[in-house]
Amino acid sequence: MKKSLLVLVIVTTCALGLSAGVQTASGDNGATVTRATVQSFFVDENGIFYPATCDETQVINGNQRKETFHCTFDAAAPAPFVCDTSIGCVWFSDFDGAEATSTHFVITRSGLMVGWALY
């Protein structure tokens, strides 16, 4: 893939899109776990915008934060794709818009977007 293609492939956030179903709990190990269904999207190498709805879990433990996500596209889904920080892909938190320091996600043939991000 071209480097420019990877730079254009951006998944980002709409923090205002958090649904009313946000659940937060503290674990026995001091971790804070937040689960929510949020609006997100994927932009492909041609700049085509694909809105998605994601079930996300955010775990904050000390100074580490990890988010996992399982998304379905609201209409048409983009072509299958594997995205990783090592090839130039980025992810922005759907909770607060922060850019991940590391991420890995896939868009499956069945149209799911599944992955994780570290902050």
A tleap script that builds the chain and sets N, CA, C and O, in Angstrom:
source leaprc.protein.ff14SB
mol = sequence {
  NMET LYS LYS SER LEU LEU VAL LEU VAL ILE
  VAL THR THR CYS ALA LEU GLY LEU SER ALA
  GLY VAL GLN THR ALA SER GLY ASP ASN GLY
  ALA THR VAL THR ARG ALA THR VAL GLN SER
  PHE PHE VAL ASP GLU ASN GLY ILE PHE TYR
  PRO ALA THR CYS ASP GLU THR GLN VAL ILE
  ASN GLY ASN GLN ARG LYS GLU THR PHE HIE
  CYS THR PHE ASP ALA ALA ALA PRO ALA PRO
  PHE VAL CYS ASP THR SER ILE GLY CYS VAL
  TRP PHE SER ASP PHE ASP GLY ALA GLU ALA
  THR SER THR HIE PHE VAL ILE THR ARG SER
  GLY LEU MET VAL GLY TRP ALA LEU CTYR
}
set mol.1.N position { 0.831 -1.186 0.000 }
set mol.1.CA position { 0.000 0.000 0.000 }
set mol.1.C position { 0.869 1.241 0.000 }
set mol.1.O position { 1.978 1.254 0.534 }
set mol.2.N position { 0.354 2.240 -0.590 }
set mol.2.CA position { 1.083 3.494 -0.614 }
set mol.2.C position { 1.001 4.163 0.752 }
set mol.2.O position { 0.006 4.047 1.468 }
set mol.3.N position { 2.078 4.868 1.091 }
set mol.3.CA position { 2.127 5.588 2.362 }
set mol.3.C position { 0.971 6.589 2.448 }
set mol.3.O position { 0.334 6.722 3.492 }
set mol.4.N position { 0.706 7.295 1.330 }
set mol.4.CA position { -0.378 8.283 1.344 }
set mol.4.C position { -1.725 7.627 1.613 }
set mol.4.O position { -2.591 8.217 2.259 }
set mol.5.N position { -1.900 6.411 1.118 }
set mol.5.CA position { -3.135 5.678 1.376 }
set mol.5.C position { -3.310 5.462 2.872 }
set mol.5.O position { -4.402 5.646 3.409 }
set mol.6.N position { -2.234 5.072 3.539 }
set mol.6.CA position { -2.319 4.786 4.961 }
set mol.6.C position { -2.568 6.043 5.780 }
set mol.6.O position { -3.254 6.001 6.802 }
set mol.7.N position { -2.011 7.156 5.331 }
set mol.7.CA position { -2.226 8.401 6.055 }
set mol.7.C position { -3.680 8.840 5.922 }
set mol.7.O position { -4.259 9.390 6.859 }
set mol.8.N position { -4.270 8.591 4.746 }
set mol.8.CA position { -5.658 9.002 4.534 }
set mol.8.C position { -6.667 8.112 5.245 }
set mol.8.O position { -7.804 8.518 5.484 }
set mol.9.N position { -6.248 6.901 5.580 }
set mol.9.CA position { -7.164 5.987 6.257 }
set mol.9.C position { -7.223 6.391 7.717 }
set mol.9.O position { -6.313 6.091 8.490 }
set mol.10.N position { -8.274 7.059 8.086 }
set mol.10.CA position { -8.406 7.580 9.435 }
set mol.10.C position { -9.744 7.163 10.014 }
set mol.10.O position { -10.796 7.342 9.400 }
set mol.11.N position { -9.676 6.620 11.176 }
set mol.11.CA position { -10.897 6.354 11.924 }
set mol.11.C position { -10.904 7.368 13.044 }
set mol.11.O position { -9.914 7.506 13.762 }
set mol.12.N position { -11.978 8.063 13.200 }
set mol.12.CA position { -11.987 9.124 14.198 }
set mol.12.C position { -13.250 9.103 15.014 }
set mol.12.O position { -14.019 8.143 14.987 }
set mol.13.N position { -13.445 10.159 15.725 }
set mol.13.CA position { -14.399 10.148 16.800 }
set mol.13.C position { -15.475 11.203 16.682 }
set mol.13.O position { -15.336 12.198 15.971 }
set mol.14.N position { -16.520 10.958 17.382 }
set mol.14.CA position { -17.547 11.957 17.607 }
set mol.14.C position { -17.938 11.800 19.064 }
set mol.14.O position { -18.924 11.136 19.384 }
set mol.15.N position { -17.157 12.418 19.950 }
set mol.15.CA position { -17.352 12.223 21.383 }
set mol.15.C position { -18.752 12.622 21.822 }
set mol.15.O position { -19.273 12.098 22.806 }
set mol.16.N position { -19.354 13.543 21.097 }
set mol.16.CA position { -20.722 13.940 21.453 }
set mol.16.C position { -21.728 12.850 21.113 }
set mol.16.O position { -22.886 12.917 21.524 }
set mol.17.N position { -21.287 11.853 20.370 }
set mol.17.CA position { -22.185 10.787 19.974 }
set mol.17.C position { -22.342 9.689 21.013 }
set mol.17.O position { -22.995 8.683 20.735 }
set mol.18.N position { -21.778 9.842 22.178 }
set mol.18.CA position { -21.946 8.825 23.216 }
set mol.18.C position { -23.431 8.637 23.506 }
set mol.18.O position { -24.164 9.607 23.700 }
set mol.19.N position { -23.852 7.410 23.531 }
set mol.19.CA position { -25.265 7.151 23.798 }
set mol.19.C position { -25.553 7.240 25.292 }
set mol.19.O position { -24.640 7.289 26.117 }
set mol.20.N position { -26.817 7.259 25.613 }
set mol.20.CA position { -27.227 7.364 27.013 }
set mol.20.C position { -26.886 6.107 27.803 }
set mol.20.O position { -26.976 6.113 29.031 }
set mol.21.N position { -26.497 5.034 27.128 }
set mol.21.CA position { -26.242 3.764 27.789 }
set mol.21.C position { -24.824 3.591 28.301 }
set mol.21.O position { -24.347 2.458 28.359 }
set mol.22.N position { -24.135 4.641 28.669 }
set mol.22.CA position { -22.772 4.535 29.178 }
set mol.22.C position { -22.796 3.911 30.564 }
set mol.22.O position { -23.542 4.352 31.439 }
set mol.23.N position { -21.972 2.876 30.763 }
set mol.23.CA position { -21.873 2.202 32.060 }
set mol.23.C position { -20.433 2.263 32.532 }
set mol.23.O position { -19.523 1.904 31.786 }
set mol.24.N position { -20.213 2.712 33.760 }
set mol.24.CA position { -18.873 2.791 34.319 }
set mol.24.C position { -18.837 2.040 35.636 }
set mol.24.O position { -19.766 2.133 36.438 }
set mol.25.N position { -17.751 1.286 35.862 }
set mol.25.CA position { -17.594 0.543 37.110 }
set mol.25.C position { -16.115 0.504 37.461 }
set mol.25.O position { -15.259 0.600 36.582 }
set mol.26.N position { -15.819 0.364 38.744 }
set mol.26.CA position { -14.447 0.200 39.207 }
set mol.26.C position { -14.232 -1.253 39.579 }
set mol.26.O position { -15.055 -1.870 40.254 }
set mol.27.N position { -13.096 -1.791 39.120 }
set mol.27.CA position { -12.783 -3.182 39.414 }
set mol.27.C position { -12.037 -3.321 40.721 }
set mol.27.O position { -11.607 -2.328 41.310 }
set mol.28.N position { -11.885 -4.552 41.175 }
set mol.28.CA position { -11.169 -4.828 42.421 }
set mol.28.C position { -9.703 -4.426 42.335 }
set mol.28.O position { -9.082 -4.139 43.359 }
set mol.29.N position { -9.139 -4.402 41.123 }
set mol.29.CA position { -7.732 -4.059 40.954 }
set mol.29.C position { -7.509 -2.563 40.763 }
set mol.29.O position { -6.400 -2.140 40.437 }
set mol.30.N position { -8.546 -1.762 40.960 }
set mol.30.CA position { -8.435 -0.316 40.821 }
set mol.30.C position { -8.698 0.195 39.421 }
set mol.30.O position { -8.663 1.404 39.191 }
set mol.31.N position { -8.957 -0.686 38.493 }
set mol.31.CA position { -9.233 -0.271 37.119 }
set mol.31.C position { -10.645 0.298 37.015 }
set mol.31.O position { -11.561 -0.148 37.706 }
set mol.32.N position { -10.803 1.284 36.146 }
set mol.32.CA position { -12.115 1.825 35.830 }
set mol.32.C position { -12.503 1.307 34.458 }
set mol.32.O position { -11.756 1.465 33.492 }
set mol.33.N position { -13.670 0.689 34.374 }
set mol.33.CA position { -14.144 0.107 33.124 }
set mol.33.C position { -15.397 0.857 32.686 }
set mol.33.O position { -16.355 0.986 33.449 }
set mol.34.N position { -15.379 1.349 31.452 }
set mol.34.CA position { -16.532 2.053 30.897 }
set mol.34.C position { -16.961 1.345 29.627 }
set mol.34.O position { -16.142 1.069 28.750 }
set mol.35.N position { -18.248 1.052 29.534 }
set mol.35.CA position { -18.820 0.430 28.331 }
set mol.35.C position { -19.867 1.384 27.753 }
set mol.35.O position { -20.667 1.973 28.481 }
set mol.36.N position { -19.840 1.520 26.434 }
set mol.36.CA position { -20.803 2.406 25.781 }
set mol.36.C position { -21.001 1.998 24.336 }
set mol.36.O position { -20.136 1.370 23.726 }
set mol.37.N position { -22.147 2.362 23.802 }
set mol.37.CA position { -22.411 2.253 22.378 }
set mol.37.C position { -22.294 3.666 21.829 }
set mol.37.O position { -22.999 4.574 22.269 }
set mol.38.N position { -21.389 3.848 20.853 }
set mol.38.CA position { -21.065 5.191 20.361 }
set mol.38.C position { -21.101 5.235 18.840 }
set mol.38.O position { -21.005 4.207 18.168 }
set mol.39.N position { -21.238 6.426 18.322 }
set mol.39.CA position { -21.152 6.650 16.883 }
set mol.39.C position { -19.688 6.853 16.520 }
set mol.39.O position { -18.953 7.538 17.231 }
set mol.40.N position { -19.275 6.261 15.424 }
set mol.40.CA position { -17.908 6.382 14.945 }
set mol.40.C position { -17.950 6.393 13.428 }
set mol.40.O position { -19.023 6.483 12.832 }
set mol.41.N position { -16.788 6.301 12.805 }
set mol.41.CA position { -16.761 6.186 11.356 }
set mol.41.C position { -15.381 5.780 10.872 }
set mol.41.O position { -14.401 5.818 11.616 }
set mol.42.N position { -15.331 5.394 9.619 }
set mol.42.CA position { -14.097 5.021 8.935 }
set mol.42.C position { -14.056 5.798 7.635 }
set mol.42.O position { -15.077 5.940 6.961 }
set mol.43.N position { -12.880 6.306 7.273 }
set mol.43.CA position { -12.698 6.987 5.995 }
set mol.43.C position { -11.688 6.179 5.192 }
set mol.43.O position { -10.567 5.953 5.649 }
set mol.44.N position { -12.082 5.741 3.992 }
set mol.44.CA position { -11.174 4.909 3.204 }
set mol.44.C position { -10.173 5.750 2.417 }
set mol.44.O position { -10.167 6.977 2.515 }
set mol.45.N position { -9.320 5.074 1.631 }
set mol.45.CA position { -8.253 5.750 0.892 }
set mol.45.C position { -8.765 6.710 -0.166 }
set mol.45.O position { -8.014 7.561 -0.644 }
set mol.46.N position { -10.045 6.585 -0.543 }
set mol.46.CA position { -10.652 7.496 -1.514 }
set mol.46.C position { -11.419 8.628 -0.848 }
set mol.46.O position { -12.062 9.432 -1.522 }
set mol.47.N position { -11.348 8.688 0.482 }
set mol.47.CA position { -12.050 9.740 1.217 }
set mol.47.C position { -13.522 9.449 1.430 }
set mol.47.O position { -14.276 10.344 1.812 }
set mol.48.N position { -13.946 8.218 1.192 }
set mol.48.CA position { -15.354 7.860 1.391 }
set mol.48.C position { -15.601 7.626 2.876 }
set mol.48.O position { -14.868 6.891 3.538 }
set mol.49.N position { -16.637 8.259 3.377 }
set mol.49.CA position { -17.013 8.243 4.793 }
set mol.49.C position { -18.013 7.113 5.029 }
set mol.49.O position { -19.036 7.026 4.350 }
set mol.50.N position { -17.705 6.243 6.005 }
set mol.50.CA position { -18.582 5.125 6.367 }
set mol.50.C position { -18.995 5.255 7.830 }
set mol.50.O position { -18.207 4.916 8.713 }
set mol.51.N position { -20.202 5.732 8.115 }
set mol.51.CA position { -20.642 5.828 9.513 }
set mol.51.C position { -20.805 4.431 10.128 }
set mol.51.O position { -21.188 3.476 9.453 }
set mol.52.N position { -20.504 4.345 11.421 }
set mol.52.CA position { -20.577 3.067 12.121 }
set mol.52.C position { -21.104 3.272 13.536 }
set mol.52.O position { -21.033 4.369 14.090 }
set mol.53.N position { -21.627 2.210 14.101 }
set mol.53.CA position { -22.045 2.187 15.498 }
set mol.53.C position { -21.182 1.148 16.192 }
set mol.53.O position { -21.084 0.005 15.745 }
set mol.54.N position { -20.546 1.563 17.307 }
set mol.54.CA position { -19.566 0.696 17.970 }
set mol.54.C position { -19.935 0.421 19.420 }
set mol.54.O position { -20.330 1.323 20.159 }
set mol.55.N position { -19.800 -0.833 19.810 }
set mol.55.CA position { -19.851 -1.206 21.223 }
set mol.55.C position { -18.405 -1.168 21.697 }
set mol.55.O position { -17.560 -1.917 21.206 }
set mol.56.N position { -18.128 -0.287 22.656 }
set mol.56.CA position { -16.754 -0.078 23.091 }
set mol.56.C position { -16.603 -0.287 24.586 }
set mol.56.O position { -17.513 -0.020 25.372 }
set mol.57.N position { -15.432 -0.770 24.952 }
set mol.57.CA position { -15.062 -0.921 26.354 }
set mol.57.C position { -13.749 -0.191 26.560 }
set mol.57.O position { -12.782 -0.414 25.831 }
set mol.58.N position { -13.719 0.675 27.547 }
set mol.58.CA position { -12.511 1.424 27.900 }
set mol.58.C position { -12.087 0.985 29.297 }
set mol.58.O position { -12.888 1.003 30.232 }
set mol.59.N position { -10.807 0.586 29.432 }
set mol.59.CA position { -10.266 0.196 30.729 }
set mol.59.C position { -9.119 1.133 31.054 }
set mol.59.O position { -8.155 1.236 30.296 }
set mol.60.N position { -9.228 1.818 32.190 }
set mol.60.CA position { -8.170 2.713 32.665 }
set mol.60.C position { -7.606 2.098 33.935 }
set mol.60.O position { -8.330 1.862 34.902 }
set mol.61.N position { -6.305 1.841 33.917 }
set mol.61.CA position { -5.629 1.225 35.054 }
set mol.61.C position { -4.304 1.953 35.258 }
set mol.61.O position { -3.371 1.784 34.474 }
set mol.62.N position { -4.226 2.749 36.294 }
set mol.62.CA position { -3.021 3.539 36.512 }
set mol.62.C position { -2.867 4.547 35.396 }
set mol.62.O position { -3.779 5.330 35.131 }
set mol.63.N position { -1.713 4.536 34.736 }
set mol.63.CA position { -1.498 5.491 33.648 }
set mol.63.C position { -1.682 4.851 32.269 }
set mol.63.O position { -1.239 5.410 31.265 }
set mol.64.N position { -2.326 3.695 32.213 }
set mol.64.CA position { -2.579 3.037 30.928 }
set mol.64.C position { -4.073 3.006 30.643 }
set mol.64.O position { -4.892 2.782 31.535 }
set mol.65.N position { -4.403 3.235 29.394 }
set mol.65.CA position { -5.791 3.180 28.963 }
set mol.65.C position { -5.871 2.336 27.695 }
set mol.65.O position { -5.086 2.513 26.764 }
set mol.66.N position { -6.828 1.421 27.674 }
set mol.66.CA position { -7.050 0.586 26.488 }
set mol.66.C position { -8.525 0.605 26.147 }
set mol.66.O position { -9.384 0.502 27.023 }
set mol.67.N position { -8.804 0.737 24.869 }
set mol.67.CA position { -10.175 0.656 24.389 }
set mol.67.C position { -10.272 -0.491 23.388 }
set mol.67.O position { -9.403 -0.648 22.530 }
set mol.68.N position { -11.313 -1.278 23.500 }
set mol.68.CA position { -11.608 -2.302 22.510 }
set mol.68.C position { -12.936 -1.937 21.868 }
set mol.68.O position { -13.800 -1.339 22.509 }
set mol.69.N position { -13.096 -2.295 20.607 }
set mol.69.CA position { -14.313 -1.905 19.902 }
set mol.69.C position { -14.757 -2.984 18.930 }
set mol.69.O position { -13.951 -3.711 18.348 }
set mol.70.N position { -16.071 -3.058 18.779 }
set mol.70.CA position { -16.732 -3.987 17.870 }
set mol.70.C position { -17.815 -3.170 17.181 }
set mol.70.O position { -18.798 -2.774 17.808 }
set mol.71.N position { -17.629 -2.918 15.887 }
set mol.71.CA position { -18.490 -1.970 15.187 }
set mol.71.C position { -19.213 -2.612 14.004 }
set mol.71.O position { -18.710 -3.539 13.369 }
set mol.72.N position { -20.390 -2.097 13.734 }
set mol.72.CA position { -21.121 -2.429 12.522 }
set mol.72.C position { -21.319 -1.140 11.749 }
set mol.72.O position { -21.506 -0.075 12.338 }
set mol.73.N position { -21.278 -1.236 10.451 }
set mol.73.CA position { -21.469 -0.045 9.623 }
set mol.73.C position { -22.953 0.208 9.451 }
set mol.73.O position { -23.744 -0.725 9.306 }
set mol.74.N position { -23.322 1.484 9.468 }
set mol.74.CA position { -24.731 1.867 9.437 }
set mol.74.C position { -25.371 1.658 8.070 }
set mol.74.O position { -26.593 1.542 7.975 }
set mol.75.N position { -24.577 1.610 7.026 }
set mol.75.CA position { -25.084 1.378 5.670 }
set mol.75.C position { -24.075 0.458 4.982 }
set mol.75.O position { -23.765 -0.618 5.494 }
set mol.76.N position { -23.573 0.872 3.844 }
set mol.76.CA position { -22.575 0.066 3.133 }
set mol.76.C position { -21.295 -0.013 3.965 }
set mol.76.O position { -20.953 0.914 4.698 }
set mol.77.N position { -20.600 -1.139 3.833 }
set mol.77.CA position { -19.330 -1.329 4.539 }
set mol.77.C position { -18.176 -1.189 3.558 }
set mol.77.O position { -18.318 -1.525 2.382 }
set mol.78.N position { -17.033 -0.697 4.031 }
set mol.78.CA position { -15.854 -0.622 3.158 }
set mol.78.C position { -15.293 -2.014 2.877 }
set mol.78.O position { -15.700 -2.999 3.494 }
set mol.79.N position { -14.365 -2.075 1.948 }
set mol.79.CA position { -13.699 -3.338 1.620 }
set mol.79.C position { -12.912 -3.837 2.831 }
set mol.79.O position { -12.497 -3.034 3.667 }
set mol.80.N position { -12.701 -5.145 2.936 }
set mol.80.CA position { -11.903 -5.685 4.044 }
set mol.80.C position { -10.540 -5.002 4.119 }
set mol.80.O position { -9.948 -4.634 3.104 }
set mol.81.N position { -10.065 -4.845 5.350 }
set mol.81.CA position { -8.859 -4.042 5.559 }
set mol.81.C position { -8.248 -4.416 6.900 }
set mol.81.O position { -8.967 -4.682 7.863 }
set mol.82.N position { -6.927 -4.435 6.961 }
set mol.82.CA position { -6.213 -4.609 8.225 }
set mol.82.C position { -5.440 -3.329 8.473 }
set mol.82.O position { -4.704 -2.859 7.605 }
set mol.83.N position { -5.608 -2.771 9.658 }
set mol.83.CA position { -4.984 -1.492 9.985 }
set mol.83.C position { -4.174 -1.651 11.268 }
set mol.83.O position { -4.643 -2.242 12.240 }
set mol.84.N position { -2.960 -1.121 11.260 }
set mol.84.CA position { -2.080 -1.233 12.417 }
set mol.84.C position { -1.184 -0.001 12.474 }
set mol.84.O position { -0.824 0.562 11.441 }
set mol.85.N position { -0.834 0.406 13.666 }
set mol.85.CA position { 0.050 1.552 13.851 }
set mol.85.C position { 1.341 1.374 13.057 }
set mol.85.O position { 1.873 2.344 12.517 }
set mol.86.N position { 1.846 0.152 12.981 }
set mol.86.CA position { 3.125 -0.110 12.315 }
set mol.86.C position { 3.100 0.208 10.820 }
set mol.86.O position { 4.157 0.366 10.209 }
set mol.87.N position { 1.903 0.306 10.220 }
set mol.87.CA position { 1.812 0.647 8.792 }
set mol.87.C position { 1.215 2.035 8.576 }
set mol.87.O position { 0.850 2.390 7.456 }
set mol.88.N position { 1.117 2.812 9.644 }
set mol.88.CA position { 0.689 4.200 9.508 }
set mol.88.C position { -0.761 4.496 9.819 }
set mol.88.O position { -1.204 5.630 9.637 }
set mol.89.N position { -1.507 3.523 10.277 }
set mol.89.CA position { -2.916 3.765 10.611 }
set mol.89.C position { -3.057 4.446 11.969 }
set mol.89.O position { -2.195 4.324 12.838 }
set mol.90.N position { -4.142 5.148 12.123 }
set mol.90.CA position { -4.421 5.834 13.385 }
set mol.90.C position { -5.854 5.549 13.822 }
set mol.90.O position { -6.703 5.156 13.022 }
set mol.91.N position { -6.097 5.759 15.110 }
set mol.91.CA position { -7.438 5.647 15.697 }
set mol.91.C position { -7.569 6.780 16.702 }
set mol.91.O position { -6.625 7.080 17.432 }
set mol.92.N position { -8.714 7.397 16.739 }
set mol.92.CA position { -9.017 8.431 17.717 }
set mol.92.C position { -10.132 7.920 18.621 }
set mol.92.O position { -11.099 7.324 18.145 }
set mol.93.N position { -9.999 8.150 19.907 }
set mol.93.CA position { -10.966 7.660 20.881 }
set mol.93.C position { -12.363 8.198 20.599 }
set mol.93.O position { -12.544 9.388 20.341 }
set mol.94.N position { -13.340 7.312 20.653 }
set mol.94.CA position { -14.733 7.730 20.547 }
set mol.94.C position { -15.243 8.275 21.876 }
set mol.94.O position { -16.353 8.803 21.943 }
set mol.95.N position { -14.443 8.152 22.931 }
set mol.95.CA position { -14.822 8.694 24.238 }
set mol.95.C position { -14.403 10.158 24.382 }
set mol.95.O position { -15.188 10.984 24.848 }
set mol.96.N position { -13.156 10.485 23.980 }
set mol.96.CA position { -12.681 11.855 24.205 }
set mol.96.C position { -11.869 12.446 23.059 }
set mol.96.O position { -11.355 13.558 23.179 }
set mol.97.N position { -11.746 11.727 21.961 }
set mol.97.CA position { -11.043 12.252 20.793 }
set mol.97.C position { -9.530 12.125 20.822 }
set mol.97.O position { -8.867 12.544 19.873 }
set mol.98.N position { -8.961 11.558 21.883 }
set mol.98.CA position { -7.503 11.420 21.980 }
set mol.98.C position { -6.983 10.480 20.892 }
set mol.98.O position { -7.642 9.503 20.538 }
set mol.99.N position { -5.790 10.786 20.364 }
set mol.99.CA position { -5.178 9.910 19.373 }
set mol.99.C position { -4.475 8.753 20.072 }
set mol.99.O position { -3.730 8.958 21.031 }
set mol.100.N position { -4.711 7.547 19.594 }
set mol.100.CA position { -4.080 6.358 20.173 }
set mol.100.C position { -2.579 6.365 19.882 }
set mol.100.O position { -2.142 6.834 18.831 }
set mol.101.N position { -1.795 5.836 20.830 }
set mol.101.CA position { -0.365 5.668 20.607 }
set mol.101.C position { -0.091 4.373 19.856 }
set mol.101.O position { 0.953 4.231 19.219 }
set mol.102.N position { -1.026 3.429 19.930 }
set mol.102.CA position { -0.910 2.149 19.238 }
set mol.102.C position { -2.314 1.624 18.977 }
set mol.102.O position { -3.202 1.762 19.818 }
set mol.103.N position { -2.511 1.017 17.800 }
set mol.103.CA position { -3.823 0.477 17.470 }
set mol.103.C position { -3.696 -0.684 16.491 }
set mol.103.O position { -2.719 -0.790 15.749 }
set mol.104.N position { -4.685 -1.532 16.505 }
set mol.104.CA position { -4.802 -2.604 15.516 }
set mol.104.C position { -6.290 -2.897 15.360 }
set mol.104.O position { -6.995 -3.131 16.342 }
set mol.105.N position { -6.756 -2.880 14.112 }
set mol.105.CA position { -8.141 -3.268 13.867 }
set mol.105.C position { -8.278 -3.840 12.472 }
set mol.105.O position { -7.432 -3.623 11.604 }
set mol.106.N position { -9.355 -4.572 12.275 }
set mol.106.CA position { -9.654 -5.158 10.967 }
set mol.106.C position { -11.081 -4.807 10.581 }
set mol.106.O position { -11.955 -4.624 11.428 }
set mol.107.N position { -11.283 -4.721 9.286 }
set mol.107.CA position { -12.635 -4.668 8.735 }
set mol.107.C position { -12.800 -6.003 8.035 }
set mol.107.O position { -12.065 -6.326 7.102 }
set mol.108.N position { -13.770 -6.773 8.494 }
set mol.108.CA position { -13.940 -8.138 7.998 }
set mol.108.C position { -14.762 -8.172 6.716 }
set mol.108.O position { -15.401 -7.188 6.341 }
set mol.109.N position { -14.733 -9.310 6.061 }
set mol.109.CA position { -15.545 -9.501 4.847 }
set mol.109.C position { -17.025 -9.383 5.145 }
set mol.109.O position { -17.812 -9.014 4.273 }
set mol.110.N position { -17.406 -9.695 6.375 }
set mol.110.CA position { -18.827 -9.593 6.743 }
set mol.110.C position { -19.213 -8.175 7.166 }
set mol.110.O position { -20.361 -7.934 7.538 }
set mol.111.N position { -18.262 -7.234 7.112 }
set mol.111.CA position { -18.581 -5.838 7.375 }
set mol.111.C position { -18.468 -5.401 8.820 }
set mol.111.O position { -19.059 -4.388 9.196 }
set mol.112.N position { -17.731 -6.126 9.644 }
set mol.112.CA position { -17.483 -5.708 11.026 }
set mol.112.C position { -16.144 -4.993 11.113 }
set mol.112.O position { -15.224 -5.301 10.357 }
set mol.113.N position { -16.030 -4.047 12.024 }
set mol.113.CA position { -14.756 -3.408 12.339 }
set mol.113.C position { -14.462 -3.731 13.794 }
set mol.113.O position { -15.201 -3.328 14.691 }
set mol.114.N position { -13.372 -4.465 14.022 }
set mol.114.CA position { -13.068 -4.978 15.350 }
set mol.114.C position { -11.607 -4.687 15.655 }
set mol.114.O position { -10.734 -4.904 14.814 }
set mol.115.N position { -11.338 -4.183 16.889 }
set mol.115.CA position { -9.938 -3.930 17.228 }
set mol.115.C position { -9.753 -3.327 18.596 }
set mol.115.O position { -10.643 -3.370 19.445 }
set mol.116.N position { -8.558 -2.753 18.797 }
set mol.116.CA position { -8.182 -2.156 20.075 }
set mol.116.C position { -7.301 -0.937 19.839 }
set mol.116.O position { -6.732 -0.756 18.762 }
set mol.117.N position { -7.203 -0.111 20.869 }
set mol.117.CA position { -6.335 1.062 20.828 }
set mol.117.C position { -5.776 1.322 22.221 }
set mol.117.O position { -6.488 1.176 23.215 }
set mol.118.N position { -4.504 1.706 22.298 }
set mol.118.CA position { -3.855 2.081 23.550 }
set mol.118.C position { -3.575 3.573 23.559 }
set mol.118.O position { -3.295 4.168 22.519 }
set mol.119.N position { -3.655 4.178 24.749 }
set mol.119.CA position { -3.425 5.619 24.901 }
set mol.119.C position { -2.416 5.855 26.005 }
set mol.119.O position { -2.078 7.002 26.298 }
savepdb mol mol.pdb
quit
